[in-house]
């Protein structure tokens, strides 16, 4: 099944706490989220494996894949559909070998130098950003803006999502820059109604 990157949700443990992680994700998927990435910088591997298994069960039958951020062990142990890596999260080729050919593997890219070094054969998609400065990720790279985003997309050998401070009102500009869709955290996880917040990206 082709990977649908139309609306990519990245979870945040604090922002999802109001309604619960699983409940927030399920509501967001009802609203149109097409990919879910489990991200939790502070949980132990065992805690994340348990979270991922709960999410995987909740997403069963939806056609929405579950991707784990950074942690290969968690992705493998939980039966998640894939892994998303940052530039400092290890070797992409080794991750691909461990995951197998059928798993989804994504990589964060901030600039053209990083883009020129990657092996497109080992990856399924890229995450370009940050488009804007964002409070959910400290010490992020220089924001790209929409022009910088479009320039990366033009040079990219792979489909991509854009991340970093994106809200529903940016959806059209994001897609106009050439990415498949936005990747968002607070614009969905931080809202009182995750389903309505997700739906707003398609309005």
BARO-648812 format. One line per 5 residues: number of its first residue (from 1); their letters; for each residue z, y, x of N, C-alpha, C. Coordinates in Angstrom, 3 decimals. Each point is the difference from the previous one (the first is absolute). Example, Ala and Ser with C-alpha at 12.3 -4.5 7.8 and 13.67 -1.06 7.14 Angstrom:
! residues 2
1	as	7.800:-5.690:13.190:0.000:1.190:-0.890:0.000:1.200:0.900; -0.720:1.050:-0.350:0.060:1.190:0.820:0.730:1.090:-0.770
END
This chain:
! residues 203
1	xxxxx	0.000:-1.193:0.844:0.000:1.193:-0.844:0.000:1.249:0.884; -0.909:0.939:-0.225:-0.036:1.193:0.847:1.280:0.820:-0.127; 0.366:0.633:1.095:1.217:0.806:0.034:-0.248:1.329:-0.702; 0.781:0.276:-1.034:-0.124:1.243:-0.762:1.049:0.988:0.503; -0.451:1.047:0.681:0.897:0.990:0.610:0.102:1.284:-0.842
6	xxxxx	-0.301:-0.092:-1.287:-0.054:1.197:-0.848:1.306:0.780:-0.050; 1.129:-0.712:-0.045:1.308:0.656:-0.006:0.997:-0.921:0.671; 0.453:0.403:1.162:0.796:-0.826:0.910:1.426:0.543:-0.004; 0.932:-0.822:-0.462:1.410:0.408:-0.086:0.785:-0.515:1.196; 0.715:0.904:0.671:0.918:-0.362:1.082:1.420:0.226:-0.519
11	xxxxx	0.811:-1.051:0.025:1.343:0.120:-0.571:0.962:0.697:0.961; 0.993:0.632:-0.582:1.078:0.644:0.740:1.312:-0.429:-0.654; 0.931:-0.594:0.771:1.198:-0.565:-0.627:0.859:1.020:-0.738; 0.101:1.204:0.547:0.829:1.015:-0.645:-0.668:0.541:-1.261; -1.305:0.278:0.090:-0.705:0.568:-1.141:-0.157:-1.015:-1.132
16	xxxxx	-0.054:-1.290:0.351:-0.142:-1.039:-1.028:1.345:-0.410:-0.600; 1.092:0.503:0.566:1.326:-0.480:-0.412:0.348:0.370:-1.438; -0.554:1.102:-0.491:0.375:0.477:-1.332:-0.264:-1.060:-1.070; -1.166:-0.625:0.059:-0.365:-1.014:-1.000:-0.002:-1.418:0.571; 0.156:-0.116:1.314:-0.082:-1.297:0.654:-1.382:-0.217:0.586
21	xxxxx	-0.050:-0.694:1.123:-1.256:-0.197:0.720:-1.035:-0.729:-0.853; 0.378:-1.155:-0.531:-0.955:-0.800:-0.761:-0.454:0.738:-1.252; 0.944:0.609:-0.707:-0.333:0.709:-1.236:-0.954:1.164:0.268; 0.249:0.731:1.085:-0.865:1.131:0.361:-1.412:-0.473:0.311; -0.105:-1.066:0.784:-1.309:-0.530:0.381:-0.759:-0.522:-1.216
26	xxxxx	0.669:-0.745:-0.858:-0.668:-0.557:-1.183:-0.511:1.129:-0.900; 0.808:1.034:-0.180:-0.432:1.141:-0.813:-1.201:0.693:0.636; 0.026:0.162:1.316:-1.099:0.658:0.704:-1.290:-0.801:-0.122; 0.107:-1.308:0.063:-1.181:-0.861:-0.159:-0.556:0.124:-1.417; 0.862:0.093:-0.991:-0.476:0.238:-1.368:-0.790:1.308:-0.086
31	xxxxx	0.382:0.970:0.836:-0.670:1.294:0.012:-1.277:0.043:0.808; -0.299:-1.074:0.731:-1.272:-0.052:0.713:0.076:-0.234:1.499; 1.189:-0.178:0.573:0.110:-0.297:1.433:-0.729:-1.303:0.309; -0.781:-0.007:1.079:-0.844:-1.155:0.330:0.467:-0.776:1.236; 0.861:0.604:0.815:0.589:-0.658:1.170:1.438:0.472:0.116
36	xxxxx	0.907:-0.917:0.358:1.402:0.370:0.224:0.379:-0.367:1.433; 0.549:0.981:0.711:0.533:-0.253:1.338:1.519:0.140:-0.035; 0.675:-1.041:0.444:1.464:0.028:0.108:0.372:0.597:1.347; 0.637:1.169:-0.049:0.447:0.658:1.234:1.480:0.302:-0.099; 0.751:-0.450:0.977:1.445:0.261:0.052:0.404:-0.057:1.469
41	xxxxx	0.208:1.158:0.578:0.256:0.083:1.441:1.395:-0.497:0.390; 0.898:-0.107:-0.981:1.397:-0.279:0.340:0.490:-1.378:-0.434; -0.700:-0.659:-0.907:0.418:-1.327:-0.447:-0.189:-1.024:1.115; 0.822:-1.051:-0.031:-0.189:-1.106:0.939:-1.228:-0.811:-0.423; -0.482:-0.842:0.905:-1.129:-0.868:-0.347:0.336:-0.856:-1.216
46	xxxxx	1.209:-0.571:-0.019:0.387:-0.866:-1.119:0.010:0.770:-1.318; 0.497:1.231:0.037:0.012:0.828:-1.216:-1.418:0.308:-0.464; -0.873:0.301:0.960:-1.388:0.309:-0.357:-0.751:-1.222:-0.512; 0.286:-1.149:0.581:-0.633:-1.236:-0.488:0.387:-0.233:-1.458; 1.285:0.194:-0.318:0.451:-0.167:-1.390:-0.673:1.017:-0.917
51	xxxxx	-0.099:1.252:0.452:-0.676:1.038:-0.790:-1.463:-0.375:-0.236; -0.656:-0.428:1.060:-1.424:-0.329:-0.088:-0.230:-1.169:-0.957; 0.876:-0.985:0.045:-0.155:-1.144:-0.907:0.172:0.425:-1.459; 0.948:0.896:-0.253:0.190:0.501:-1.370:-1.232:0.783:-0.462; -0.516:0.836:0.890:-1.192:0.776:-0.349:-1.211:-0.908:-0.219
56	xxxxx	-0.163:-0.984:0.870:-1.134:-0.917:-0.120:0.042:-0.710:-1.358; 1.193:-0.433:-0.409:0.144:-0.660:-1.299:-0.318:0.962:-1.133; 0.455:1.249:0.131:-0.228:0.996:-1.051:-1.472:0.371:-0.114; -0.735:-0.076:1.115:-1.417:0.371:0.019:-0.924:-1.166:-0.349; 0.559:-1.198:-0.140:-0.810:-1.187:-0.275:-0.860:0.212:-1.239
61	xxxxx	-1.286:-0.281:0.129:-0.916:0.124:-1.122:-0.598:1.382:-0.178; 0.489:0.980:0.775:-0.478:1.383:-0.162:-1.264:0.273:0.811; -0.259:-0.845:0.993:-1.115:0.259:0.911:0.303:1.045:1.056; 1.246:0.511:0.016:0.399:1.033:0.963:0.662:-0.662:1.206; -0.566:0.188:1.194:0.588:-0.638:1.176:1.258:0.718:0.494
66	xxxxx	0.880:-0.780:0.614:1.213:0.533:0.631:-0.177:-0.041:1.512; 0.137:1.167:0.620:-0.139:0.146:1.446:1.337:0.450:0.567; 0.404:-0.583:1.109:1.266:0.350:0.654:-0.268:0.977:1.140; 0.809:1.029:0.099:-0.128:0.992:1.062:0.677:-0.488:1.278; -0.738:0.008:1.088:0.524:-0.191:1.360:0.412:-1.417:0.381
71	xxxxx	0.638:-0.728:-0.898:0.719:-1.202:0.433:-0.777:-1.274:-0.301; -0.574:-0.540:1.051:-0.814:-1.208:-0.104:0.823:-1.175:-0.513; 1.203:-0.151:0.511:0.858:-1.122:-0.412:0.250:0.040:-1.499; 0.277:1.187:-0.519:0.262:0.146:-1.436:-1.245:-0.361:-0.805; -1.149:0.471:0.446:-1.241:-0.307:-0.708:-0.245:-1.505:-0.050
76	xxxxx	0.230:-0.671:1.120:-0.242:-1.442:0.061:1.024:-0.779:-0.819; 1.273:0.350:0.148:1.074:-0.761:-0.656:0.027:0.196:-1.508; -0.435:1.163:-0.452:0.100:0.315:-1.425:-1.214:-0.457:-0.802; -1.081:-0.360:0.698:-1.229:-0.340:-0.701:-0.744:1.214:-0.524; 0.247:1.165:0.607:-0.711:1.219:-0.385:-1.489:-0.157:0.283
81	xxxxx	-0.792:0.888:-0.589:-1.456:-0.096:0.131:-0.525:0.619:1.288; 0.854:0.759:0.702:-0.492:0.614:1.219:1.039:0.848:0.692; -0.462:0.729:1.018:0.848:0.797:0.876:-0.687:1.333:0.276; 0.798:1.059:0.074:-0.519:1.293:0.444:0.725:0.386:1.279; -0.764:0.353:1.021:0.551:0.317:1.310:-0.190:1.474:0.331
86	xxxxx	0.977:0.540:0.726:-0.146:1.306:0.605:-0.562:-0.155:1.403; -0.246:1.120:0.655:-0.576:-0.043:1.352:0.948:-0.639:1.013; 1.293:0.010:-0.287:0.985:-0.533:0.955:0.635:-1.301:-0.469; -0.654:-0.687:-0.931:0.604:-1.188:-0.602:-0.522:-1.312:0.561; -0.553:0.048:1.196:-0.437:-1.247:0.621:-1.511:-0.144:0.022
91	xxxxx	-0.429:-1.200:0.353:-1.411:-0.282:0.242:-0.692:-0.465:-1.279; -1.051:0.700:-0.381:-0.716:-0.330:-1.233:-0.605:-1.398:0.072; -0.597:-0.361:1.118:-0.625:-1.322:0.133:1.030:-1.120:-0.142; 1.182:0.209:0.576:1.059:-1.008:-0.109:0.485:-0.118:-1.437; 0.102:1.134:-0.678:0.412:-0.016:-1.404:-1.030:-0.740:-0.847
96	xxxxx	-1.277:0.273:0.242:-1.056:-0.685:-0.743:0.061:-1.509:0.233; 0.222:-0.401:1.245:0.078:-1.424:0.319:1.158:-0.667:-0.736; 1.136:0.694:-0.081:1.171:-0.557:-0.670:-0.174:-0.051:-1.518; -0.635:1.028:-0.548:-0.155:0.099:-1.451:-1.087:-0.917:-0.547; -1.037:-0.235:0.809:-1.146:-0.754:-0.479:-1.070:0.926:-0.556
101	xxxxx	-1.166:-0.545:-0.200:-1.159:0.804:-0.387:0.087:0.538:-1.420; 0.711:-0.691:-0.874:-0.012:0.390:-1.419:0.984:1.126:-0.322; 0.934:0.277:0.892:0.990:1.053:-0.243:-0.637:1.380:0.150; 0.612:0.978:-0.656:-0.429:1.396:0.111:0.720:0.632:1.190; -0.728:0.701:0.842:0.611:0.668:1.142:-0.512:1.435:0.095
106	xxxxx	0.936:0.946:-0.028:-0.334:1.416:0.080:0.669:0.665:1.185; -0.533:1.141:0.412:0.502:0.726:1.162:0.013:1.494:-0.284; 1.078:0.671:0.386:0.076:1.458:-0.107:-0.747:0.649:1.159; -0.772:1.021:-0.326:-0.784:0.726:1.013:0.182:1.494:-0.240; 0.307:0.733:1.063:0.231:1.443:-0.117:-1.114:0.854:0.597
111	xxxxx	-0.831:-0.596:0.868:-0.997:0.830:0.699:-1.200:-0.832:0.453; -0.987:0.678:0.529:-1.248:-0.665:0.383:0.178:-0.923:1.208; 0.914:0.340:0.893:0.228:-0.871:1.157:0.506:-1.369:-0.458; 0.965:0.001:-0.918:0.505:-1.272:-0.526:-1.095:-0.754:-0.740; -0.824:0.729:-0.717:-1.094:-0.615:-0.746:-0.986:-0.682:0.946
116	xxxxx	-0.266:0.631:1.119:-0.987:-0.543:0.938:0.486:-1.259:0.708; 1.329:-0.207:0.029:0.561:-1.141:0.734:0.172:-1.247:-0.853; -0.084:0.113:-1.293:0.348:-1.156:-0.841:-1.135:-1.021:-0.064; 0.386:-1.221:-0.369:-0.964:-1.083:-0.181:-0.210:-0.209:-1.501; -1.121:0.486:-0.549:-0.189:-0.094:-1.447:-0.072:-1.427:-0.511
121	xxxxx	-0.355:-0.940:0.862:-0.110:-1.396:-0.434:1.357:-0.606:-0.349; 1.069:0.568:0.562:1.337:-0.544:-0.237:0.690:0.626:-1.206; -0.585:1.066:-0.555:0.675:0.795:-1.032:-0.791:0.020:-1.298; 0.727:0.283:-1.093:-0.627:0.107:-1.321:-0.131:1.438:-0.479; 0.947:0.840:0.400:-0.027:1.398:-0.438:0.833:0.828:0.970
126	xxxxx	-0.135:1.328:-0.126:0.777:0.929:0.819:0.767:0.960:-0.900; 1.084:0.541:0.542:0.738:1.059:-0.675:-0.088:1.265:0.829; -0.653:1.036:-0.516:-0.178:1.257:0.726:1.052:1.016:-0.444; 0.638:0.635:0.973:0.975:1.016:-0.359:0.814:0.448:1.195; 0.931:0.911:-0.266:0.270:0.572:-1.313:-1.011:1.096:-0.374
131	xxxxx	-0.355:0.043:-1.283:-0.859:1.083:-0.473:0.791:1.307:-0.003; 1.225:-0.071:-0.529:0.934:1.129:0.027:1.294:-0.461:0.647; 0.842:0.943:0.376:1.344:-0.349:0.462:0.743:-0.673:-1.145; 0.842:-0.970:0.332:0.710:-0.752:-1.041:1.446:-0.220:0.383; 0.856:0.034:-0.985:1.438:-0.178:0.252:0.390:-1.470:0.086
136	xxxxx	-0.889:-0.926:-0.431:0.378:-1.411:0.015:-0.226:-0.644:1.366; -0.621:0.731:0.918:-0.202:-0.540:1.350:0.235:1.104:1.011; 1.075:-0.132:0.763:0.308:1.005:1.020:-0.845:-0.255:1.255; -0.139:1.026:0.807:-0.730:-0.104:1.268:-1.445:-0.476:-0.196; -0.615:0.430:-1.085:-1.375:-0.416:-0.243:-0.967:0.815:0.863
141	xxxxx	-1.228:-0.494:0.062:-1.037:0.673:0.786:-0.413:1.307:-0.679; -0.788:0.793:0.701:-0.502:1.260:-0.540:-0.804:-0.257:-1.270; 0.291:0.716:-1.090:-0.745:-0.224:-1.240:-1.499:0.218:0.177; -0.782:-0.856:-0.664:-1.460:0.034:0.122:-0.636:1.058:-0.888; 0.584:0.234:-1.188:-0.697:0.789:-1.006:-1.210:-0.780:-0.512
146	xxxxx	-0.670:0.520:-1.014:-1.120:-0.740:-0.582:-1.223:-0.019:0.911; -0.206:1.050:0.792:-1.136:0.005:0.919:0.178:-1.038:1.105; 1.203:-0.058:0.548:0.284:-1.006:1.025:-0.095:-1.413:-0.545; 0.458:-0.172:-1.232:-0.099:-1.301:-0.664:-1.464:-0.415:-0.153; -0.830:0.918:-0.487:-1.419:-0.296:-0.198:-0.680:-0.360:1.313
151	xxxxx	0.382:0.660:1.086:-0.595:-0.294:1.305:0.363:-1.406:0.479; 1.253:-0.412:-0.244:0.402:-1.362:0.352:-0.752:-1.022:-0.838; -0.108:0.257:-1.293:-0.714:-0.920:-0.891:-1.447:-0.173:0.456; -0.635:1.097:0.375:-1.398:-0.051:0.421:-0.203:-0.876:1.224; 1.019:-0.073:0.847:-0.097:-0.787:1.228:0.575:-1.413:-0.148
156	xxxxx	0.541:-0.326:-1.168:0.730:-1.256:-0.168:-0.917:-1.178:-0.318; 0.247:-1.138:0.663:-0.773:-1.201:-0.312:0.577:-0.787:-1.172; 1.143:0.448:-0.527:0.714:-0.753:-1.034:0.378:0.901:-1.171; 0.215:-0.584:-1.191:0.521:0.791:-1.116:1.410:0.486:0.312; 0.390:1.092:-0.638:1.296:0.598:0.347:0.674:0.619:-1.214
161	xxxxx	1.320:0.129:0.129:0.793:0.828:-0.909:0.515:1.188:0.802; 0.376:1.057:-0.729:0.589:1.179:0.638:1.454:0.093:-0.415; 0.873:0.406:0.921:1.422:0.097:-0.290:0.558:1.288:0.581; 1.083:0.475:-0.599:0.716:1.149:0.544:0.066:1.169:-0.947; 1.058:0.044:-0.805:0.234:1.146:-0.871:-0.947:0.125:-1.171
166	xxxxx	-0.648:-1.087:-0.363:-1.019:0.072:-1.056:0.615:-0.111:-1.394; -0.522:0.818:-0.906:0.433:0.007:-1.394:-1.220:-0.224:-0.900; 0.269:-0.172:-1.290:-1.089:-0.299:-0.939:-1.081:1.072:0.031; 0.407:1.257:0.185:-1.011:1.064:-0.013:-0.928:-0.048:1.216; 0.337:-0.813:1.006:-0.857:-0.140:1.181:-0.988:-1.160:-0.133
171	xxxxx	0.096:-0.787:-1.066:-0.756:-1.251:-0.081:-1.504:0.223:0.150; -0.534:1.005:-0.696:-1.441:0.242:0.067:-0.434:0.407:1.404; 0.775:0.851:0.654:-0.348:0.456:1.350:0.089:-1.141:1.009; 0.972:-0.872:-0.195:0.151:-1.159:0.882:-1.237:-0.888:-0.091; -0.420:-0.288:-1.224:-1.160:-0.869:-0.166:-1.282:0.697:0.452
176	xxxxx	-0.057:1.312:-0.181:-1.167:0.757:0.460:-0.127:-0.043:1.522; 1.135:-0.158:0.699:-0.026:-0.104:1.465:-0.557:-1.340:0.468; -0.093:-0.965:-0.924:-0.650:-1.256:0.337:0.894:-1.220:0.073; 1.330:0.190:-0.107:0.862:-1.171:-0.010:-0.063:-0.665:-1.368; 0.467:-1.235:-0.064:-0.044:-0.752:-1.254:1.049:0.492:-0.992
181	xxxxx	1.085:0.567:0.536:1.037:0.498:-0.890:1.192:0.505:0.784; 0.982:0.593:-0.693:1.206:0.474:0.654:1.051:-1.099:0.133; 0.792:0.093:1.054:1.205:-0.812:0.149:1.191:0.937:-0.167; 0.897:-0.341:-0.909:1.065:0.931:-0.360:1.363:-0.673:0.008; 1.011:0.816:0.237:1.387:-0.452:-0.040:0.726:0.781:-1.098
186	xxxxx	0.401:1.222:0.331:0.846:0.772:-0.909:-0.701:0.406:-1.287; -1.338:0.123:0.028:-0.725:0.413:-1.203:0.090:-1.036:-1.113; 0.412:-1.221:0.345:0.250:-1.026:-1.019:1.456:-0.461:0.042; 0.476:-0.418:1.178:1.375:-0.535:0.096:1.058:1.038:-0.358; -0.297:1.268:0.265:0.994:1.043:-0.223:-0.030:0.605:-1.393
191	xxxxx	-0.825:-0.568:-0.898:-0.161:0.577:-1.335:0.801:-0.791:-1.034; 0.357:0.666:-1.070:0.818:-0.664:-1.026:-0.781:-1.072:-0.748; -1.324:0.145:-0.095:-0.847:-0.968:-0.695:-1.119:-0.416:0.948; 0.193:-1.128:0.668:-0.968:-0.438:1.018:-1.351:-0.340:-0.619; 0.008:-0.540:-1.203:-1.273:-0.348:-0.660:-0.826:1.260:-0.274
196	xxxxx	0.618:0.999:-0.576:-0.708:1.265:-0.284:-0.437:0.690:1.285; 0.856:-0.079:1.035:-0.322:0.635:1.286:-1.233:-0.653:0.632; -0.095:-1.330:-0.097:-1.166:-0.699:0.529:-1.253:0.361:-0.822; 0.145:0.031:-1.308:-1.136:0.266:-0.865:-0.596:1.389:0.267; 0.858:0.920:0.410:-0.448:1.390:0.248:-1.030:0.069:1.126
201	xxx	-0.002:-0.989:0.894:-0.972:-0.003:1.092:-1.416:-0.319:-0.469; -0.134:-0.478:-1.215:-1.320:-0.330:-0.546:-0.422:0.961:-1.104; 0.828:0.995:-0.255:-0.288:0.933:-1.111:-1.159:0.912:0.341
END
